[in-house]
Amino acid sequence: MKKRLLLHITMAKLGFIIVSDYGDYLILEKDKVQLHFFSFPNLDPYTNYGQVYIRCSDIDLFYRQLIDQQVPIHPNGKLANKPWGQREFSLLDPDHNLLSFGQNI
């Protein structure tokens, strides 16, 4: 239950709201992006290699909002222009899934 609360708090800081909660399956939404989470009790968060890439607009504003809310940004994922034509940053959710946010340059 503690981990579920942490997930809710983390995603709320990112601007996601709960649209469905089925106990072991959770759906969050921001703008027109939905994230689906399911229970995986045997997951070791420190060996998890899951990742999600979310394209967004006005990434500089979104990044500043997260910094203002003291959302921890991945140490190797600060906002930067990448050679593949994206301006992006990354963070880890409570299960150590890598969440990357990017915008076309």
C-alpha positions as CSV (number, residue, x, y, z in Angstrom):
1,M,0.0,0.0,0.0
2,K,2.9,2.4,0.8
3,K,4.3,1.9,-2.7
4,R,0.9,2.6,-4.3
5,L,0.7,5.8,-2.4
6,L,4.2,6.8,-3.5
7,L,3.2,6.1,-7.1
8,H,0.1,8.3,-6.8
9,I,2.1,11.1,-5.3
10,T,4.9,10.9,-7.9
11,M,2.5,10.8,-10.9
12,A,0.4,13.6,-9.4
13,K,3.6,15.8,-9.4
14,L,3.9,15.0,-13.1
15,G,0.4,16.2,-13.7
16,F,-1.2,12.7,-14.2
17,I,-4.6,12.0,-12.7
18,I,-6.2,8.6,-11.9
19,V,-8.9,7.7,-14.4
20,S,-9.3,4.1,-13.3
21,D,-8.2,2.1,-10.3
22,Y,-8.9,-1.7,-10.3
23,G,-6.7,-2.5,-7.3
24,D,-4.0,-4.3,-9.1
25,Y,-4.4,-2.3,-12.3
26,L,-4.1,1.5,-12.4
27,I,-4.7,3.9,-15.3
28,L,-3.4,7.5,-15.1
29,E,-3.8,10.3,-17.7
30,K,-2.4,13.7,-18.6
31,D,-3.6,15.6,-21.6
32,K,-4.2,12.7,-24.1
33,V,-1.5,10.4,-22.7
34,Q,-2.4,7.3,-20.6
35,L,-0.1,5.3,-18.5
36,H,-1.1,1.8,-17.4
37,F,0.4,0.2,-14.3
38,F,-0.2,-3.4,-13.1
39,S,0.8,-5.2,-10.0
40,F,4.0,-7.2,-10.2
41,P,4.8,-8.3,-6.6
42,N,7.9,-10.2,-7.5
43,L,9.5,-7.2,-9.3
44,D,12.9,-6.2,-7.9
45,P,12.8,-2.4,-8.5
46,Y,16.6,-2.3,-8.5
47,T,17.0,-4.7,-11.4
48,N,14.0,-3.3,-13.3
49,Y,14.9,-2.1,-16.8
50,G,11.4,-0.9,-17.9
51,Q,11.2,2.4,-19.7
52,V,8.6,4.7,-21.3
53,Y,9.2,7.6,-23.8
54,I,6.6,10.4,-23.7
55,R,6.6,13.1,-26.4
56,C,5.3,16.4,-25.2
57,S,5.1,20.1,-26.1
58,D,6.7,23.0,-24.1
59,I,9.2,20.7,-22.5
60,D,11.1,23.6,-21.0
61,L,8.0,24.7,-19.0
62,F,7.2,21.1,-18.0
63,Y,10.8,20.6,-16.8
64,R,10.8,23.8,-14.8
65,Q,7.5,22.8,-13.1
66,L,9.0,19.5,-12.1
67,I,12.1,21.1,-10.7
68,D,10.0,23.6,-8.8
69,Q,8.1,20.7,-7.3
70,Q,11.4,19.0,-6.4
71,V,10.7,16.0,-8.6
72,P,14.0,14.1,-8.7
73,I,15.5,14.1,-12.2
74,H,17.7,11.2,-13.2
75,P,21.4,12.2,-12.6
76,N,22.1,11.3,-16.3
77,G,18.8,12.7,-17.6
78,K,19.0,16.4,-17.2
79,L,17.1,18.5,-19.9
80,A,19.3,18.6,-23.0
81,N,19.3,18.7,-26.8
82,K,20.1,15.3,-28.1
83,P,21.9,14.4,-31.5
84,W,18.7,12.6,-32.6
85,G,16.7,15.8,-32.8
86,Q,15.0,15.7,-29.4
87,R,15.1,18.0,-26.4
88,E,14.6,15.6,-23.5
89,F,15.0,14.6,-19.8
90,S,14.4,11.5,-17.8
91,L,13.4,10.4,-14.3
92,L,12.7,7.2,-12.4
93,D,9.3,6.2,-11.1
94,P,9.0,4.4,-7.7
95,D,9.6,1.0,-9.4
96,H,12.6,2.4,-11.2
97,N,11.0,2.5,-14.6
98,L,12.8,5.1,-16.7
99,L,10.4,7.8,-17.8
100,S,11.8,10.0,-20.6
101,F,10.1,13.1,-21.9
102,G,11.0,14.6,-25.2
103,Q,10.1,17.3,-27.7
104,N,11.2,17.7,-31.3
105,I,13.8,20.4,-31.7
